[in-house]
Amino acid sequence: MPPVAMVEPLGPGFMVADSQERLRRMGAALILAEARLGKNHFDIELRRTIGTLYLRKARLSEDAADYRAAEKQFRAVVSLDGTDGPARIGLARALAGRYRFGEALVQAREAAVYSDRPQNVIELLGDIHFAVGNYLEAATAYRRLLADGNSLGSLARMALVHEARGRDERAEVMLTQACQAGRSQNPDVADLVWCAVARGQLALSRGRLAQAERRFARALAIDPSSAEAAWGKARVSLRQGRHEAAERDLLALTQRFLRPRFLETLAVVLDAVGKNEAAASARKLAREKLAAQFDAGNRRVIGAYAESLLLPDGDARLALKTARREVEQVRHDTEAYATLAWALYHRQRFDDALSAIERALASGSSNPLLAARAGIIYAAAGRRAQAQTYLTRALVAPTALPPALARQATALVGQAADQRKRIEPEQPGIEDSPPS
């Protein structure tokens, strides 16, 4: 599935290699700044600084509370001075970080009226459009940024659009250029780590495991506490069949960061080594954490929660309701439509699933999991030619499919003469979650 949009700024931060230490320093700085604010609630510059710090903290913590805190400060500035362009940009980024994209667009357009830095507004509008799934609008904005010169931010953003649209070679080239530009432009350490991880993710998605391993290792060499780099390294080990190494790294990672996607990957590893009860416990904990965040109104987890409900012991009915909510209220990108299509398939609503999967395929994404799901849905809808095309594409891709999905795809290819028969959904397996 396409990467998460870079809705947080790539600007300067705390020049400390270790992300945990940066979080600690940001927390300490925020305590001091908020104490100062308590003595003067009308200090606009201080509020803007606090809001920016919370945005940078959210980039590392992935905590919705940090986005809410940033939103609070920027809203206060806007209420004191409605013409403050930087505050409106900050408010839009905080809202986008909470996946409140409609409100973020309103603030971004207001910022365009008052900001004296139009490139910041163009960047912001592109990020919001990308996150929502408006890839053409995002690309238009990012080309305007590139017209003013190549930078880490502009090149990386354009690379993400190419990846989302299935142009992996162009994405690789532009991401490499972005990282080279970043190293020559006195970057934030966090940006260097982001570059290495993003290149590792792209290599992993293309099945280039040795290359992915080197890139994640580079990220960890810069920041030994990088959760994303450690997760990437463990997923490479999993794909290489080095289950013991993957289990060791994921257990260490989940002790530091109890994030649902880390737990779900750990569950896959534990099942692979026969520790099925432990795997079930990890999946249950991941789903409980997602459910708690979903119930608390965290829109960032809606898609992940819907996918988790399609795993063993899940609830396909609730998964469909949740996936539909994401498409209708939050975003309509490739990932959202792919999840909706898969939920519809498991509810045996094959015609509706076909409509949704075709919306997902419209982006041009080359993701093998998307192709496999598309092939299975086409087969269930009796569309034999399209089923054969997508199933074959998925099975020959360098990226290995999850075992349960690969078995189903292989069986359907072998039954090409009987594709008119509607296929009943197989019980979703642990491996049917989106590729990590």
Secondary structure, DSSP 8 states (H G I E B T S, - for coil): -------S--S-----S-HHHHHHHHHHHHHHHHHHHTT-TT-HHHHHHHHHHHHHHHHHH--HHHHHHHHHHHHHHHHH-TT-HHHHHHHHHHHHHTT-HHHHHHHHHHHHHH-S-HHHHHHHHHHHHHHHT-HHHHHHHHHHHHHT---HHHHHHHHHHHHHTT-HHHHHHHHHHHHHHHHTS---HHHHHHHHHHHHHHHHHTT-HHHHHHHHHHHHHH-TT-HHHHHHHHHHHHHTT-HHHHHHHHHHHHHH---HHHHHHHHHHHHHTT-HHHHHHHHHHHHHHHHHHHHTT-GGGHHHHHHHTTSTT--HHHHHHHHHHIIIII--SHHHHHHHHHHHHHTT-HHHHHHHHHHHHTT----HHHHHHHHHHHHHTT-HHHHHHHHHHHHHSSS---HHHHHHHHHHHHTGGGTTS--------GGGS---
